[in-house]
Amino acid sequence: MRSFFALASLAFVAVASALPAGILPNSAINVANANANQHTGRDVASTLGGLGGLGALTGAASKTTRGAEVRALGDILVDIKAQIHTLCHDLNVAIEAAVSAEAALKVSLDVLAKIKVLLGNATVEIKALVDAHIDGALCLNGVAITVQVVAEILADIVAAVVVTIGLILKACATVKTDVLLNLIVDVTVALTACINVAALIAVNLVVEVKPLIQAVVSIIVDLHLDVLIKLFALGGAY
C-alpha cells in the first residue's frame, strides 16, 4: 500500500532536478499560510462550521449523504484514495505535456479544486458516520479493520496530495499566483480536517499515520505546509 511513496518521491525528485536551483517558492507558501492562520488551530467541528458552512468547504458536499446509505470508514477512504490517485496521475501527465507554465497552472488549479472537493466530501461523509453511531463503522467491504489499516490508507492519501503540491509548485514557480497558493492551503486544511474526523472513529490515528509518511516529511517541511506540520508534530520545522 505504500508503493505510492517511492513513485511519488521519484516523481518529485525528477521534476525538481529539471528546474533551476532555488526556484522552490518557500516564501510564497509562507505568505499563503499566513492567510490561513485562522484555520491552523481549528478542530474538526470549527473547521467544518467556520468556513461559511459545509458548502464552503465542499461545494455541494453537504448533500452527498442525504438519502444515501452510510458507508464504513474504510470504504469511504479507499474510494477517495482511488479518485485522488487518478487525479494526481492525470495531473502529472498533463504537466509533462504542458507547453508553458501557464498551461500547467490552469490544469493544476482544476485538479487542486477537485481534490479539495473530494476531501471535503469525505469529511462530511465521515462526520455523518460518526453522528450515526452505527456498528461496523471501522470496516472495509463489510470486514472489520484495524486502525493500522486506516492509517496506511490515509498515509497514501497524504503522500499523494503532498507530492502533487510539490510537483505543481515546481511546474508553476514562474507563474505562481495567490489563487494557487491559497488553494494549496485550502487543500491542506481539508486534508487535515478529513484526518481529524476519521480519528474520531479510529483512535490514535494521527500517531499511526505519522511513521508511515516519512518519505514525504521533507517535502511537507520544505514547502512549509503548516497545518500538516502541526497535525503530525513535525517540530523540526520550527
Backbone bond lengths (Angstrom), bond angles and torsions (degrees), N, CA, C in turn:
res aa  C-N    CA-C-N  psi(-1)  N-CA   C-N-CA  omega(-1)  CA-C   N-CA-C  phi
1 M - - - 1.457 - - 1.521 112.31 -
2 R 1.332 117.21 -20.37 1.453 119.92 -178.78 1.519 111.75 -94.64
3 S 1.326 118.45 10.32 1.453 120.89 -178.59 1.523 111.53 -59.88
4 F 1.343 116.55 -27.98 1.465 119.53 179.75 1.520 111.19 -61.47
5 F 1.339 117.92 -31.33 1.461 120.73 -179.33 1.524 111.01 -56.01
6 A 1.332 116.08 -49.90 1.457 120.55 -177.22 1.521 110.76 -63.68
7 L 1.322 117.16 -46.30 1.458 121.14 -179.67 1.516 110.83 -64.16
8 A 1.322 116.08 -43.59 1.455 120.38 -177.57 1.518 111.25 -66.48
9 S 1.318 117.10 -42.36 1.461 120.65 -179.97 1.518 110.80 -64.03
10 L 1.327 116.65 -41.28 1.461 120.72 177.71 1.523 110.83 -63.46
11 A 1.324 115.73 -40.39 1.462 119.71 179.30 1.519 110.82 -63.06
12 F 1.338 116.44 -42.31 1.459 120.54 -179.94 1.521 110.80 -64.85
13 V 1.325 116.84 -44.43 1.465 121.40 179.15 1.523 110.61 -61.50
14 A 1.341 115.59 -41.09 1.460 119.87 -179.07 1.519 111.24 -62.34
15 V 1.324 116.46 -44.59 1.461 119.92 179.51 1.523 110.28 -67.69
16 A 1.329 115.78 -43.14 1.468 119.61 -178.47 1.525 111.58 -61.46
17 S 1.331 116.86 -41.65 1.460 120.30 -176.37 1.520 112.03 -70.40
18 A 1.322 116.47 -18.70 1.459 119.97 -177.82 1.523 112.54 -86.62
19 L 1.328 117.73 -4.22 1.457 121.65 -177.12 1.521 110.41 -115.89
20 P 1.320 117.75 159.29 1.462 121.14 -179.27 1.519 112.26 -60.25
21 A 1.319 115.04 149.04 1.461 119.94 179.05 1.512 109.35 -64.95
22 G 1.339 115.67 146.15 1.451 120.91 175.47 1.508 115.37 80.69
23 I 1.343 116.46 8.41 1.458 118.80 -176.32 1.522 112.65 -83.77
24 L 1.336 116.89 -12.37 1.464 119.98 -177.64 1.523 109.86 -64.01
25 P 1.326 117.95 122.71 1.473 121.26 -171.00 1.521 112.97 -85.91
26 N 1.340 117.33 63.73 1.457 120.36 -178.64 1.526 111.41 -59.62
27 S 1.319 117.01 -42.73 1.458 119.32 -177.40 1.521 110.92 -63.76
28 A 1.327 116.17 -34.81 1.464 119.16 179.69 1.513 110.88 -67.45
29 I 1.339 115.91 -38.57 1.463 119.30 178.07 1.520 109.89 -64.52
30 N 1.338 116.58 -37.89 1.456 119.31 177.74 1.528 110.76 -61.21
31 V 1.331 116.77 -38.72 1.460 120.31 178.15 1.523 109.58 -62.95
32 A 1.337 115.93 -44.72 1.456 119.24 179.74 1.516 111.09 -62.36
33 N 1.314 116.25 -42.05 1.458 119.42 179.05 1.517 111.53 -66.35
34 A 1.343 116.50 -32.92 1.460 118.76 176.97 1.520 110.26 -61.36
35 N 1.335 116.39 -36.35 1.461 120.04 177.49 1.511 112.32 -69.43
36 A 1.341 116.28 -18.25 1.463 120.57 -176.95 1.518 112.71 -105.81
37 N 1.329 116.99 12.99 1.462 119.27 -178.26 1.520 112.39 -55.57
38 Q 1.326 116.64 -30.18 1.458 120.03 -179.09 1.518 111.16 -67.22
39 H 1.350 118.17 -18.79 1.456 120.72 -178.87 1.524 113.23 -90.88
40 T 1.337 117.29 -28.49 1.449 120.01 -163.76 1.521 114.00 -66.05
41 G 1.327 117.74 -26.46 1.450 119.10 -178.40 1.516 113.92 -97.41
42 R 1.323 117.19 6.52 1.454 119.52 -174.37 1.510 112.86 -80.65
43 D 1.325 115.10 147.44 1.454 119.41 169.61 1.521 108.11 -88.97
44 V 1.336 116.16 -176.20 1.460 119.77 -176.10 1.517 111.78 -59.42
45 A 1.321 116.73 -47.62 1.458 120.03 -175.42 1.517 111.42 -61.34
46 S 1.332 116.78 -44.57 1.458 118.87 -177.05 1.518 111.40 -73.66
47 T 1.327 117.44 -30.48 1.458 119.75 176.54 1.517 110.59 -64.98
48 L 1.326 116.46 -45.59 1.455 120.62 179.80 1.517 111.77 -69.04
49 G 1.317 115.57 -38.86 1.451 119.12 -174.36 1.507 114.38 -88.09
50 G 1.334 117.43 -17.97 1.447 119.81 -172.55 1.507 115.32 -99.61
51 L 1.317 118.12 5.85 1.455 120.44 179.54 1.520 110.53 -107.04
52 G 1.322 115.05 41.64 1.453 118.92 179.62 1.511 112.09 75.81
53 G 1.342 117.03 25.47 1.457 120.37 -177.50 1.507 110.63 92.09
54 L 1.311 116.62 170.64 1.465 121.67 -178.13 1.513 111.44 -58.90
55 G 1.309 117.57 -36.27 1.452 120.03 -175.78 1.518 112.87 -62.53
56 A 1.332 118.12 -30.95 1.451 120.46 -179.86 1.504 111.70 -66.50
57 L 1.312 117.25 -31.36 1.454 121.14 179.75 1.504 111.78 -83.78
58 T 1.316 116.53 -34.77 1.456 118.66 -168.66 1.511 115.03 -121.63
59 G 1.315 118.48 4.18 1.456 118.01 -174.36 1.515 108.38 72.32
60 A 1.324 116.51 -115.38 1.468 121.13 179.42 1.510 111.96 -94.32
61 A 1.327 116.78 18.46 1.460 119.99 -173.42 1.514 112.72 -60.93
62 S 1.339 116.86 -30.49 1.458 118.97 -176.57 1.514 112.25 -62.66
63 K 1.339 117.19 -14.95 1.456 120.63 -179.06 1.530 112.60 -94.95
64 T 1.335 117.29 -8.37 1.453 119.19 -168.93 1.510 113.65 -70.17
65 T 1.321 117.89 -26.33 1.453 119.41 -177.10 1.523 112.83 -98.25
66 R 1.314 117.47 -4.48 1.452 119.90 -177.78 1.531 109.98 -73.08
67 G 1.286 116.07 125.01 1.441 120.58 177.97 1.514 113.74 73.00
68 A 1.323 116.99 7.29 1.461 120.48 -178.87 1.522 109.68 -108.56
69 E 1.314 115.04 155.01 1.458 120.07 177.50 1.519 109.37 -68.35
70 V 1.315 117.01 137.02 1.459 121.41 179.49 1.524 109.02 -75.30
71 R 1.334 115.80 124.43 1.460 120.50 179.28 1.517 110.88 -91.72
72 A 1.324 116.53 156.76 1.457 121.73 177.24 1.527 109.89 -75.18
73 L 1.326 115.90 161.98 1.455 121.73 -175.93 1.520 112.01 -57.62
74 G 1.321 116.76 -46.93 1.458 119.91 -178.53 1.519 112.34 -59.99
75 D 1.325 117.11 -40.31 1.460 121.45 -179.76 1.531 111.39 -65.92
76 I 1.319 116.10 -40.45 1.462 120.27 178.47 1.520 110.76 -62.65
77 L 1.337 115.92 -46.72 1.463 119.73 -174.68 1.522 112.69 -72.59
78 V 1.326 118.03 -36.90 1.462 120.29 177.69 1.525 110.31 -64.19
79 D 1.324 115.43 -38.53 1.460 120.70 178.91 1.523 110.96 -63.89
80 I 1.327 116.78 -49.23 1.464 119.49 -178.46 1.530 110.92 -67.43
81 K 1.325 117.14 -34.02 1.463 119.31 177.86 1.519 110.97 -61.34
82 A 1.315 116.39 -45.58 1.462 120.48 -179.96 1.530 111.16 -61.42
83 Q 1.333 116.27 -42.75 1.468 119.95 -178.97 1.527 111.71 -67.53
84 I 1.331 116.56 -40.48 1.467 119.79 179.42 1.514 110.74 -68.13
85 H 1.326 117.87 -40.28 1.462 120.48 177.83 1.523 110.75 -60.84
86 T 1.314 116.61 -40.86 1.467 120.05 178.89 1.524 110.58 -63.05
87 L 1.330 116.56 -45.70 1.456 120.64 178.58 1.528 111.43 -60.96
88 C 1.328 116.38 -43.36 1.469 120.53 -178.79 1.525 111.20 -65.36
89 H 1.319 115.88 -41.20 1.465 119.86 178.46 1.526 110.23 -63.77
90 D 1.321 116.64 -46.92 1.460 120.44 -179.49 1.526 111.24 -63.19
91 L 1.336 116.32 -36.81 1.463 119.81 178.18 1.520 111.01 -65.10
92 N 1.325 116.54 -43.29 1.457 120.39 179.54 1.527 110.70 -58.45
93 V 1.326 115.62 -43.80 1.465 120.63 178.44 1.530 110.07 -63.37
94 A 1.332 116.61 -43.75 1.463 120.88 -178.15 1.522 111.72 -65.57
95 I 1.339 116.53 -38.86 1.463 119.65 179.55 1.522 110.43 -66.25
96 E 1.317 116.09 -40.91 1.461 119.13 178.49 1.526 111.49 -63.09
97 A 1.328 116.14 -31.99 1.467 120.50 -177.98 1.524 112.77 -89.25
98 A 1.324 117.47 -10.63 1.464 120.99 -176.06 1.526 110.89 -63.49
99 V 1.317 116.05 136.27 1.468 120.87 -177.94 1.520 111.90 -87.11
100 S 1.336 116.37 -10.18 1.462 120.16 -179.74 1.513 109.94 -155.72
101 A 1.338 114.98 163.96 1.460 119.43 176.65 1.518 110.52 -64.72
102 E 1.322 116.89 -32.40 1.468 120.10 178.27 1.527 111.04 -63.80
103 A 1.329 116.12 -39.51 1.464 120.17 177.81 1.520 110.75 -66.14
104 A 1.331 115.71 -39.94 1.464 120.20 177.96 1.526 110.67 -64.53
105 L 1.334 116.00 -38.64 1.463 120.37 178.97 1.523 111.09 -62.77
106 K 1.304 117.20 -43.08 1.466 121.19 -177.96 1.518 111.36 -60.17
107 V 1.323 116.97 -48.38 1.466 119.72 -179.04 1.520 110.83 -70.73
108 S 1.329 116.97 -32.06 1.465 120.83 179.39 1.524 111.26 -65.54
109 L 1.315 116.69 -42.89 1.463 120.47 178.46 1.530 110.58 -61.78
110 D 1.316 116.11 -40.20 1.463 120.35 179.91 1.518 111.24 -64.25
111 V 1.329 116.64 -45.47 1.465 120.44 -178.32 1.517 111.35 -68.38
112 L 1.320 117.63 -42.48 1.460 120.09 178.66 1.525 111.25 -61.77
113 A 1.315 116.82 -39.94 1.466 119.97 178.31 1.530 110.42 -62.75
114 K 1.327 117.04 -40.11 1.461 120.50 179.09 1.530 111.29 -67.63
115 I 1.332 116.91 -39.48 1.463 120.24 178.04 1.526 110.15 -64.20
116 K 1.319 116.51 -40.80 1.469 120.66 178.14 1.523 110.89 -59.47
117 V 1.329 116.73 -44.27 1.460 120.78 179.81 1.528 110.58 -65.83
118 L 1.336 117.44 -42.60 1.464 120.54 179.07 1.525 111.04 -59.96
119 L 1.323 116.66 -44.72 1.457 120.57 179.56 1.527 110.61 -65.78
120 G 1.312 116.36 -39.21 1.455 119.86 177.67 1.517 111.89 -65.41
121 N 1.331 116.68 -42.94 1.460 120.62 176.53 1.521 111.48 -58.66
122 A 1.331 115.39 -45.27 1.463 119.94 -179.44 1.521 110.71 -63.02
123 T 1.331 116.88 -41.44 1.464 120.89 179.82 1.521 111.16 -61.58
124 V 1.319 115.71 -44.49 1.466 120.33 178.76 1.532 110.30 -62.70
125 E 1.330 116.50 -43.84 1.463 119.97 -178.24 1.527 111.71 -66.82
126 I 1.325 116.56 -40.25 1.467 119.92 178.96 1.527 110.00 -67.03
127 K 1.342 116.74 -39.83 1.474 119.59 177.98 1.528 110.22 -62.07
128 A 1.322 117.22 -38.75 1.468 120.60 176.83 1.523 110.45 -64.09
129 L 1.322 116.36 -36.89 1.464 120.92 177.21 1.524 110.69 -64.70
130 V 1.326 116.47 -42.36 1.462 121.05 177.53 1.531 110.15 -61.05
131 D 1.312 115.84 -45.72 1.469 120.76 -177.24 1.527 112.44 -68.72
132 A 1.343 116.96 -24.38 1.464 120.66 -178.04 1.524 112.61 -74.52
133 H 1.338 116.46 -22.07 1.468 121.51 178.77 1.532 111.57 51.98
134 I 1.334 116.35 47.85 1.460 119.85 -178.51 1.527 111.15 -96.70
135 D 1.330 115.99 154.77 1.453 120.56 172.38 1.533 108.32 -72.34
136 G 1.310 115.96 150.45 1.461 119.65 177.26 1.506 114.50 80.22
137 A 1.338 117.42 19.83 1.465 119.57 178.33 1.521 111.36 -64.52
138 L 1.344 116.12 -34.46 1.462 120.58 -178.44 1.527 108.87 -94.84
139 C 1.321 115.27 70.64 1.463 121.67 -176.52 1.520 110.39 -138.64
140 L 1.333 115.26 164.03 1.454 123.15 172.69 1.521 107.46 -142.07
141 N 1.317 116.59 122.27 1.467 121.72 -177.24 1.527 112.03 54.80
142 G 1.335 115.37 37.32 1.445 120.51 176.79 1.513 115.25 80.54
143 V 1.331 117.33 3.81 1.468 122.05 -178.68 1.529 109.11 -115.02
144 A 1.327 116.03 134.57 1.466 120.51 179.35 1.528 110.58 -62.50
145 I 1.319 115.85 139.23 1.461 120.84 178.58 1.525 109.38 -126.30
146 T 1.325 115.41 165.15 1.454 120.88 179.72 1.525 110.57 -92.28
147 V 1.310 115.69 167.11 1.458 121.06 174.82 1.525 110.12 -61.27
148 Q 1.333 117.23 -33.96 1.454 121.15 179.14 1.529 111.74 -60.19
149 V 1.325 116.75 -40.04 1.466 120.65 178.30 1.526 110.27 -64.01
150 V 1.327 115.95 -44.37 1.463 120.18 177.26 1.528 110.04 -60.70
151 A 1.320 116.89 -41.72 1.461 121.58 179.95 1.522 111.30 -61.52
152 E 1.318 117.09 -39.64 1.463 120.29 -179.97 1.527 111.24 -65.98
153 I 1.326 116.15 -39.86 1.463 119.71 178.14 1.526 110.11 -64.38
154 L 1.326 116.70 -46.83 1.460 120.51 -178.50 1.528 111.81 -67.98
155 A 1.317 117.19 -35.98 1.461 120.01 177.79 1.521 110.47 -61.29
156 D 1.315 116.52 -38.09 1.458 120.79 177.77 1.527 110.78 -65.55
157 I 1.334 116.07 -39.50 1.466 120.29 177.24 1.527 110.42 -64.54
158 V 1.335 116.57 -45.22 1.464 120.57 178.66 1.521 110.60 -57.80
159 A 1.346 116.30 -46.75 1.459 120.25 -179.23 1.525 111.16 -60.43
160 A 1.325 116.42 -43.93 1.464 120.36 -179.35 1.516 111.40 -61.26
161 V 1.334 116.28 -46.31 1.462 120.74 -177.34 1.528 110.96 -67.45
162 V 1.323 116.94 -45.54 1.466 120.85 -176.85 1.524 111.42 -64.07
163 V 1.323 117.04 -46.93 1.460 119.47 -178.87 1.524 110.60 -66.75
164 T 1.311 116.85 -36.11 1.457 119.74 177.32 1.527 111.03 -63.08
165 I 1.319 116.60 -41.21 1.470 119.96 175.91 1.525 110.12 -60.03
166 G 1.332 116.47 -43.19 1.457 120.13 178.65 1.517 112.42 -61.19
167 L 1.326 115.85 -44.66 1.461 120.55 179.06 1.529 111.08 -61.74
168 I 1.310 115.89 -42.30 1.466 120.29 -179.88 1.522 111.17 -62.81
169 L 1.321 116.80 -45.26 1.462 119.57 -178.43 1.516 111.99 -65.35
170 K 1.326 116.48 -33.96 1.461 119.34 176.13 1.521 110.95 -68.03
171 A 1.323 115.77 -45.82 1.461 120.02 -176.47 1.522 112.40 -70.13
172 C 1.325 116.57 -29.34 1.474 120.90 -173.52 1.526 112.81 -110.05
173 A 1.325 117.21 15.27 1.463 120.29 -173.26 1.520 112.82 -58.26
174 T 1.327 117.39 -33.59 1.470 119.59 -176.60 1.520 112.73 -82.43
175 V 1.338 117.05 -10.60 1.464 119.52 -178.29 1.520 111.91 -129.99
176 K 1.313 117.12 18.72 1.465 120.02 -176.49 1.525 110.49 -57.16
177 T 1.313 115.25 143.13 1.460 120.94 -178.10 1.520 109.50 -130.30
178 D 1.311 115.97 164.67 1.460 119.84 176.33 1.521 111.11 -61.12
179 V 1.322 116.04 -34.52 1.463 119.26 178.57 1.526 110.52 -60.27
180 L 1.318 116.31 -45.36 1.465 120.32 178.92 1.515 111.12 -63.54
181 L 1.313 116.64 -48.90 1.459 120.42 -176.03 1.529 111.59 -64.55
182 N 1.313 116.67 -41.26 1.459 119.57 178.61 1.523 111.63 -67.77
183 L 1.330 116.92 -34.07 1.460 120.46 177.70 1.527 110.42 -67.94
184 I 1.319 116.97 -36.64 1.466 120.70 175.64 1.523 109.98 -60.87
185 V 1.327 116.40 -44.78 1.460 119.78 177.93 1.520 110.40 -61.90
186 D 1.326 116.85 -43.13 1.466 120.56 178.60 1.524 111.60 -58.50
187 V 1.330 116.53 -40.18 1.465 120.74 179.76 1.525 110.59 -65.11
188 T 1.329 117.15 -43.45 1.465 119.08 -179.84 1.521 111.50 -67.82
189 V 1.330 116.73 -34.66 1.468 120.09 175.60 1.530 109.83 -65.12
190 A 1.330 116.89 -43.57 1.460 120.95 179.26 1.524 111.18 -64.91
191 L 1.322 117.17 -38.89 1.469 121.03 177.75 1.520 110.40 -64.03
192 T 1.321 116.41 -43.49 1.464 120.85 178.82 1.525 111.12 -62.70
193 A 1.323 116.82 -43.10 1.462 120.45 178.47 1.520 111.13 -61.40
194 C 1.334 116.46 -40.61 1.465 120.97 179.72 1.528 110.78 -62.85
195 I 1.323 116.59 -44.67 1.462 120.55 179.44 1.526 110.71 -64.38
196 N 1.334 116.33 -43.36 1.462 120.14 -177.76 1.523 112.38 -64.68
197 V 1.332 116.76 -39.90 1.461 118.06 -179.70 1.527 110.35 -72.78
198 A 1.325 117.35 -33.37 1.466 120.00 175.46 1.524 110.79 -64.28
199 A 1.329 116.22 -31.43 1.464 120.97 179.42 1.525 112.60 -68.26
200 L 1.325 116.81 -15.41 1.457 119.28 174.75 1.529 111.28 -70.41
201 I 1.321 116.27 -19.92 1.467 121.90 177.12 1.522 110.62 -102.37
202 A 1.310 115.98 -45.23 1.466 122.02 -178.40 1.524 108.61 -100.65
203 V 1.320 116.35 98.56 1.464 122.02 -174.00 1.531 110.83 -64.77
204 N 1.335 115.80 140.91 1.466 123.04 -179.63 1.528 112.59 63.65
205 L 1.316 116.58 27.37 1.459 120.51 -176.03 1.522 112.65 -62.22
206 V 1.330 116.94 -44.17 1.464 119.45 -178.51 1.519 111.07 -60.57
207 V 1.317 116.42 -40.66 1.476 121.07 178.18 1.518 110.42 -62.23
208 E 1.320 116.97 -37.48 1.464 120.90 -178.85 1.535 111.83 -74.62
209 V 1.327 116.37 -32.67 1.461 119.59 -178.68 1.520 111.55 -73.41
210 K 1.324 117.47 -38.30 1.461 121.41 -171.12 1.526 114.31 -51.57
211 P 1.337 121.04 -50.42 1.465 118.32 -179.09 1.527 113.91 -67.97
212 L 1.323 116.80 -16.08 1.461 120.33 -178.55 1.523 113.37 -86.18
213 I 1.341 117.23 -7.25 1.466 120.30 -178.92 1.526 112.09 -110.66
214 Q 1.319 117.07 18.22 1.453 119.71 -176.91 1.524 112.88 -58.82
215 A 1.324 117.21 -29.44 1.463 120.49 -178.91 1.522 112.40 -65.76
216 V 1.328 117.85 -20.31 1.465 119.87 -178.18 1.525 112.84 -117.61
217 V 1.323 118.08 5.29 1.466 120.81 179.98 1.525 111.01 -59.80
218 S 1.324 116.85 -41.79 1.465 119.31 -178.58 1.526 111.31 -62.87
219 I 1.337 117.24 -34.04 1.459 120.34 177.74 1.525 110.17 -69.34
220 I 1.327 116.37 -43.80 1.467 120.88 178.43 1.529 110.10 -56.99
221 V 1.327 116.34 -45.86 1.464 121.14 -177.81 1.523 110.91 -70.39
222 D 1.336 117.11 -46.01 1.462 120.33 -177.86 1.523 112.35 -62.70
223 L 1.325 116.64 -33.52 1.463 120.41 -179.97 1.529 112.32 -88.98
224 H 1.328 116.57 0.15 1.463 121.55 178.73 1.531 111.35 54.36
225 L 1.333 116.00 48.20 1.463 120.77 176.41 1.520 107.57 -81.82
226 D 1.316 114.86 82.05 1.460 121.65 -163.87 1.528 114.15 -61.41
227 V 1.330 117.40 -37.92 1.464 117.53 -177.85 1.525 111.08 -65.22
228 L 1.330 117.04 -33.78 1.466 120.18 177.01 1.523 110.95 -76.66
229 I 1.315 117.17 -36.08 1.465 120.76 175.99 1.525 109.94 -59.32
230 K 1.324 116.26 -43.18 1.464 120.57 -179.61 1.527 111.13 -71.66
231 L 1.333 116.59 -41.59 1.462 119.87 -178.97 1.523 111.33 -58.27
232 F 1.331 116.34 -45.30 1.460 121.12 -175.66 1.527 112.89 -96.72
233 A 1.331 116.22 8.18 1.472 121.24 177.32 1.519 111.66 51.42
234 L 1.316 115.70 53.32 1.462 121.87 177.66 1.518 107.88 -87.17
235 G 1.320 114.53 70.29 1.454 121.76 -168.34 1.497 115.53 -61.43
236 G 1.322 118.43 -19.65 1.467 120.49 -179.96 1.504 112.98 -63.02
237 A 1.344 115.96 -13.33 1.459 119.13 -178.44 1.519 111.98 -82.23
238 Y 1.315 116.44 -7.56 1.465 118.15 -174.71 1.517 111.39 -113.97
